[in-house]
Amino acid sequence: MTVRYLLDTHVFLWMAADPDKLSRNVRKIVLQKNSRLYLSAASGWEIALLRNLGRIELPDEPQRFVPEAMQQLGVTPIPISFSTAMAAASLPLIHRDPFDRIMIAEAEKEKMTVVTKDKKFAGYGIQLLW
């Protein structure tokens, strides 16, 4: 059975640069052949913003780093649709981070498991992995 996982931004960055920060469970799951990994366009946007604000360092410009890391890790991009944006705006205000709200809405819509260390995601009743 193929399982689809939506990677939170920090998980993607850790996979690309510091896999030891991932839980043992996450490392095991993401390496399985039947795991399909996805990254929201919101994460690409967040990574570029965090770099521009000086909150993270990357080995290259985000426009090159993110797509190259996605290709190396076998991660498929997910665009942000209008319906996802509207659904994110309608979510309860458990989590106020707009990037995370987009991911939560995408996970609900696409029936995906979110790979995250962020405990606030649990308040939305979506499938989580850490």
Order of alpha helices (4+ residues) and beta strands (2+ residues): beta-alpha-alpha-beta-alpha-alpha-beta-alpha-alpha-beta-beta
